[in-house]
Amino acid sequence: MKISVIVPVYNSEKYIKKLVESVFNQTYQDYELILVNDGSTDNSLKILKELEKKDSRIKVYDEKNSGPGLARKYGFLKSTGDLLYFIDSDDWITHDTDLERIVSKFEKEKIDVLFFNREDIEGNDKSIIKGFDNMKPGIYNISELDDIVRPGLGSKILKKDILSADMFIDSNIYEDLYTTYLYLDKCHNFEYEDETYYSIYHDGKGSSLSYDINSKKINKSLEILIYLYNNLKEESLKKSLLYRASVLYFSYMVRKVKHKDGYTSNEFNKLIKELGIILKNNKIEFYIDNKLKKVIYRIFLKVYARK
């Protein structure tokens, strides 16, 4: 099986060589490395072009800046592999044998997606983030999914014949979650392996909700969550999505109560009320893990989720 490693690259001159080396060093050699320059303003494109000359399996594409979602989509459309491994340009494959082990899983088992752990690195601190909080390693039907799904595409392997172009979105927020859930909605099963194949470096400059949270980002994330809930067919995925939404709802409402900029706007009120009603109707509070927080969460639902 051929695996396509797809990387959206934006101003990653400090990190991209480490990622490429982690692919070059793999014992499994039937791969292509697709590097999509997403309108970088540093020397990233120059470095990519130099790397492209070293190996015919490296394919570099230069596109105008459109964000990681559409850059991944472009890479997907250019890919020729059976399996897809999306990696961010400041991250890397953890071990030299990882591609070999990943491909062997798909060759031995008839699975639609493989989940695994990731290594998080921030300064000198390292931690392992499990693929799931509660599910044990093994193969499951999608209908058996009963856990929060981590949105990052780097900690899962997809099959090209299941993924489609309409599963990507023009967004810098939750674009990976959007792709993940729409993809899973087309799957029959998945495997979770308690192994670490992906390393992620945090420099504190990301565009996700983890960095520089503001009302514009939150509104966009709410729109995506509600859209997915209304369009997913598999009930287990809708429930999983609401596990995540319950945490976000709680944190958003706290920010609103504190009167942060933009959190009292009509747009925010409309979206947060709609999500609150969905959570209330589904009686979701699984991922509120503190008794006091659960009480506050119920109050928020009672006050803000009135029809």
C-alpha positions as CSV (number, residue, x, y, z in Angstrom):
1,M,0.0,0.0,0.0
2,K,1.2,3.5,-0.8
3,I,0.9,6.2,1.8
4,S,0.6,9.9,1.0
5,V,2.0,12.2,3.7
6,I,0.3,15.6,3.2
7,V,1.7,18.7,4.8
8,P,0.3,22.3,4.7
9,V,3.3,24.6,5.1
10,Y,3.0,28.2,6.3
11,N,6.1,30.1,7.5
12,S,7.8,26.9,8.8
13,E,11.4,27.5,7.8
14,K,12.6,26.6,11.3
15,Y,10.8,23.3,11.4
16,I,10.1,21.8,8.0
17,K,13.5,20.0,7.6
18,K,12.9,18.0,10.8
19,L,9.6,16.8,9.5
20,V,11.0,15.9,6.1
21,E,13.9,14.0,7.7
22,S,11.4,12.0,9.8
23,V,9.8,10.9,6.6
24,F,13.1,10.2,4.8
25,N,14.3,8.0,7.7
26,Q,11.3,5.7,7.5
27,T,12.0,2.0,6.9
28,Y,8.8,1.9,4.8
29,Q,9.6,3.4,1.4
30,D,6.4,3.3,-0.6
31,Y,5.3,6.8,0.1
32,E,4.9,10.3,-1.4
33,L,5.5,13.5,0.5
34,I,3.2,16.3,-0.6
35,L,4.2,19.7,0.6
36,V,1.7,22.5,0.0
37,N,3.2,26.0,0.5
38,D,0.3,28.0,1.8
39,G,1.5,31.5,0.9
40,S,4.5,31.5,3.2
41,T,6.3,34.9,3.6
42,D,9.5,33.5,5.0
43,N,12.0,31.1,3.3
44,S,9.8,28.0,3.5
45,L,9.1,27.8,-0.3
46,K,12.9,28.0,-1.1
47,I,13.6,25.2,1.4
48,L,10.8,23.1,-0.1
49,K,12.2,23.5,-3.6
50,E,15.6,22.5,-2.5
51,L,14.2,19.4,-0.8
52,E,12.2,18.5,-3.8
53,K,15.4,18.1,-5.9
54,K,16.7,15.4,-3.5
55,D,13.9,12.8,-4.0
56,S,11.3,12.2,-6.7
57,R,8.8,11.2,-4.0
58,I,8.7,14.8,-2.8
59,K,6.1,17.0,-4.5
60,V,6.0,20.7,-3.8
61,Y,3.0,22.9,-4.7
62,D,2.9,26.7,-4.2
63,E,-0.5,28.1,-3.5
64,K,-1.8,31.5,-2.2
65,N,-2.6,31.6,1.5
66,S,-5.9,30.0,2.2
67,G,-5.5,28.3,5.6
68,P,-4.7,24.7,6.5
69,G,-8.1,23.3,5.6
70,L,-7.9,24.3,1.9
71,A,-4.2,23.5,1.8
72,R,-4.9,20.0,3.0
73,K,-7.7,19.7,0.4
74,Y,-5.2,20.7,-2.4
75,G,-2.8,18.1,-1.2
76,F,-5.5,15.5,-1.0
77,L,-6.5,16.2,-4.6
78,K,-2.9,15.8,-5.8
79,S,-2.3,12.6,-3.7
80,T,-2.0,9.1,-5.3
81,G,-1.7,7.0,-2.1
82,D,-4.1,4.4,-0.7
83,L,-3.6,5.9,2.8
84,L,-3.4,9.5,3.9
85,Y,-1.3,10.9,6.7
86,F,-1.9,14.6,7.4
87,I,1.0,16.3,9.3
88,D,1.4,19.9,10.3
89,S,4.7,21.5,9.2
90,D,6.1,22.0,12.7
91,D,5.5,18.4,13.7
92,W,7.0,15.1,12.7
93,I,6.7,11.3,12.6
94,T,7.9,10.0,16.0
95,H,9.9,6.8,15.1
96,D,11.6,5.5,11.9
97,T,9.4,2.4,11.8
98,D,6.1,4.2,12.2
99,L,4.9,4.1,8.5
100,E,5.8,0.4,8.3
101,R,3.8,-0.4,11.4
102,I,0.8,1.8,10.3
103,V,0.6,0.3,6.8
104,S,0.8,-3.3,8.3
105,K,-2.3,-2.5,10.3
106,F,-4.3,-1.7,7.2
107,E,-2.9,-4.7,5.4
108,K,-3.8,-7.1,8.2
109,E,-7.1,-5.6,9.3
110,K,-10.1,-4.3,7.3
111,I,-10.3,-1.0,9.0
112,D,-11.4,2.4,7.7
113,V,-9.4,4.6,10.1
114,L,-6.6,4.2,12.6
115,F,-6.4,6.3,15.7
116,F,-3.2,6.5,17.9
117,N,-1.5,8.6,20.5
118,R,0.6,11.7,20.0
119,E,3.6,13.1,21.8
120,D,3.2,16.8,22.9
121,I,6.4,18.8,23.3
122,E,6.5,22.2,24.9
123,G,10.0,23.4,25.8
124,N,11.6,20.6,27.8
125,D,8.3,19.1,28.8
126,K,6.9,16.0,27.0
127,S,3.6,14.3,27.5
128,I,1.6,11.6,25.7
129,I,-1.9,12.5,24.7
130,K,-4.0,9.4,24.3
131,G,-6.1,8.9,21.2
132,F,-9.1,8.4,23.5
133,D,-9.8,9.2,27.1
134,N,-11.9,6.1,27.9
135,M,-11.9,3.6,25.0
136,K,-9.5,0.7,25.2
137,P,-7.3,-0.3,22.3
138,G,-9.0,-2.5,19.7
139,I,-11.3,-2.6,16.7
140,Y,-14.8,-1.1,16.9
141,N,-17.8,-0.4,14.8
142,I,-18.5,3.3,14.4
143,S,-21.7,2.8,16.3
144,E,-19.7,1.7,19.3
145,L,-17.8,5.0,19.6
146,D,-18.5,6.4,23.0
147,D,-15.8,8.9,23.7
148,I,-14.6,12.4,22.7
149,V,-12.7,12.4,19.3
150,R,-9.6,14.6,19.2
151,P,-9.9,16.8,16.1
152,G,-6.2,16.8,15.1
153,L,-5.7,14.9,11.8
154,G,-2.1,14.1,12.8
155,S,-3.2,11.3,15.2
156,K,-5.2,9.3,12.7
157,I,-4.7,7.6,9.3
158,L,-7.4,7.9,6.7
159,K,-8.2,6.0,3.5
160,K,-8.3,7.9,0.3
161,D,-11.2,6.1,-1.2
162,I,-13.4,7.2,1.8
163,L,-12.3,10.9,2.0
164,S,-13.8,13.4,-0.4
165,A,-13.2,17.0,-1.4
166,D,-16.4,18.2,0.3
167,M,-15.0,17.1,3.7
168,F,-12.7,20.1,3.8
169,I,-13.7,23.6,4.9
170,D,-12.3,27.1,4.4
171,S,-11.5,27.9,8.0
172,N,-8.6,28.3,10.4
173,I,-10.8,27.0,13.3
174,Y,-12.0,23.4,13.7
175,E,-11.2,22.7,10.1
176,D,-9.6,19.4,11.3
177,L,-12.6,18.5,13.4
178,Y,-14.9,19.2,10.4
179,T,-12.9,16.8,8.2
180,T,-12.6,14.2,10.9
181,Y,-16.3,13.9,11.7
182,L,-17.5,14.0,8.1
183,Y,-15.0,11.3,7.3
184,L,-16.0,9.1,10.2
185,D,-19.6,9.4,9.2
186,K,-18.7,7.5,6.0
187,C,-16.8,4.8,8.0
188,H,-17.9,1.3,9.1
189,N,-15.3,0.8,11.8
190,F,-12.1,2.1,13.3
191,E,-9.1,0.8,15.3
192,Y,-7.5,2.5,18.3
193,E,-3.8,1.5,18.9
194,D,-2.1,2.5,22.1
195,E,1.1,3.6,20.3
196,T,2.6,7.0,19.6
197,Y,3.3,7.8,16.0
198,Y,3.1,11.5,15.9
199,S,5.0,14.3,17.7
200,I,3.7,17.8,17.9
201,Y,5.7,20.9,19.0
202,H,3.9,23.8,20.6
203,D,5.4,27.2,20.2
204,G,2.5,29.2,21.5
205,K,1.7,30.8,18.1
206,G,-1.0,28.5,16.8
207,S,-4.3,29.7,15.2
208,S,-6.5,27.2,16.9
209,L,-8.8,27.8,19.9
210,S,-5.9,26.9,22.2
211,Y,-4.2,30.1,21.3
212,D,-5.5,33.7,21.4
213,I,-9.2,32.8,22.1
214,N,-11.6,35.5,20.9
215,S,-15.3,35.9,20.1
216,K,-14.8,35.6,16.3
217,K,-13.0,32.2,16.7
218,I,-15.7,31.0,19.1
219,N,-18.5,32.0,16.8
220,K,-16.9,30.1,14.0
221,S,-16.4,27.0,16.1
222,L,-20.0,27.2,17.2
223,E,-21.2,27.4,13.6
224,I,-19.1,24.3,12.7
225,L,-20.3,22.3,15.7
226,I,-24.0,23.0,15.0
227,Y,-23.6,22.3,11.3
228,L,-22.0,19.0,12.0
229,Y,-24.6,18.0,14.5
230,N,-27.4,18.7,12.1
231,N,-25.7,16.9,9.2
232,L,-24.1,13.8,10.8
233,K,-26.1,10.6,10.3
234,E,-24.3,8.3,12.8
235,E,-25.8,8.8,16.3
236,S,-22.6,7.8,18.1
237,L,-20.7,10.5,16.3
238,K,-23.3,13.1,17.2
239,K,-23.0,12.1,20.8
240,S,-19.2,12.2,20.6
241,L,-19.5,15.7,19.1
242,L,-21.7,16.9,21.9
243,Y,-19.2,15.6,24.5
244,R,-16.8,18.1,23.1
245,A,-19.4,20.8,22.8
246,S,-20.4,20.5,26.4
247,V,-16.9,21.5,27.5
248,L,-16.8,24.4,25.0
249,Y,-20.3,25.5,26.0
250,F,-19.3,25.7,29.6
251,S,-16.1,27.7,28.9
252,Y,-17.9,30.0,26.5
253,M,-20.6,30.8,28.9
254,V,-18.1,31.6,31.6
255,R,-16.4,34.1,29.2
256,K,-19.8,35.6,28.4
257,V,-20.6,36.1,32.1
258,K,-17.3,37.9,32.4
259,H,-18.4,40.2,29.6
260,K,-15.4,39.6,27.4
261,D,-15.4,41.5,24.1
262,G,-17.9,40.1,21.6
263,Y,-19.5,37.5,23.9
264,T,-22.7,39.4,24.4
265,S,-23.3,40.0,20.7
266,N,-26.5,39.0,19.0
267,E,-24.6,36.5,16.8
268,F,-23.0,34.9,19.9
269,N,-26.3,34.8,21.8
270,K,-28.1,33.1,18.9
271,L,-25.4,30.4,18.4
272,I,-24.8,29.7,22.1
273,K,-28.5,29.4,22.7
274,E,-28.9,27.0,19.8
275,L,-26.1,24.8,21.0
276,G,-27.4,25.0,24.6
277,I,-30.8,23.7,23.5
278,I,-29.2,20.8,21.6
279,L,-27.1,19.9,24.7
280,K,-30.1,20.2,27.0
281,N,-32.3,18.0,24.7
282,N,-29.6,15.4,24.6
283,K,-28.9,15.6,28.4
284,I,-25.2,15.9,27.7
285,E,-22.8,16.7,30.6
286,F,-20.4,13.8,30.3
287,Y,-17.2,15.8,29.9
288,I,-17.9,18.3,32.7
289,D,-15.6,16.5,35.2
290,N,-16.0,18.5,38.3
291,K,-19.1,18.5,40.6
292,L,-19.2,22.3,41.1
293,K,-18.7,22.8,37.3
294,K,-21.6,20.4,36.6
295,V,-23.9,22.5,38.8
296,I,-22.9,25.7,37.1
297,Y,-23.2,24.0,33.7
298,R,-26.8,23.0,34.6
299,I,-27.6,26.6,35.6
300,F,-26.2,27.8,32.2
301,L,-28.4,25.3,30.4
302,K,-31.5,26.3,32.4
303,V,-30.9,30.1,31.9
304,Y,-29.5,30.3,28.4
305,A,-31.0,27.3,26.7
306,R,-34.7,28.2,27.0
307,K,-36.7,27.7,23.8
